[in-house]
Amino acid sequence: MSQSSAAPLSPTVELPAVPLLQIGTWVVFYGLLAMLAIFFVSADQGALSLPAGNAVHEWVHDARHLLGYPCH
């Protein structure tokens, strides 16, 4: 009784190729988005403030304290 099977003993897994240019584009996009968020959290309401008034400061007030930025 010989047992011969056509299937290999260990299955092979093929990983799909991901183009690095596509990954790099998303990394740059999310990096810029994160920098914009950090700007709005850390910027004081002064010369660097894009909108006038206290609206952005009030929206990100707790995040400023959590990150250690003084705002009072």
Contacts in CASP RR format, 6 or more apart in sequence:
PFRMAT RR
TARGET T0000
AUTHOR 0000-0000-0000
METHOD contacts of the structure
MODEL  1
MSQSSAAPLSPTVELPAVPLLQIGTWVVFYGLLAMLAIFFVSADQGALSL
PAGNAVHEWVHDARHLLGYPCH
39 48 0 8 1.000
40 56 0 8 1.000
40 60 0 8 1.000
41 60 0 8 1.000
41 63 0 8 1.000
41 64 0 8 1.000
41 67 0 8 1.000
41 69 0 8 1.000
42 64 0 8 1.000
42 67 0 8 1.000
42 69 0 8 1.000
43 49 0 8 1.000
43 56 0 8 1.000
44 71 0 8 1.000
45 53 0 8 1.000
45 54 0 8 1.000
45 56 0 8 1.000
45 57 0 8 1.000
49 56 0 8 1.000
50 56 0 8 1.000
57 64 0 8 1.000
57 71 0 8 1.000
61 71 0 8 1.000
64 70 0 8 1.000
64 71 0 8 1.000
65 71 0 8 1.000
END
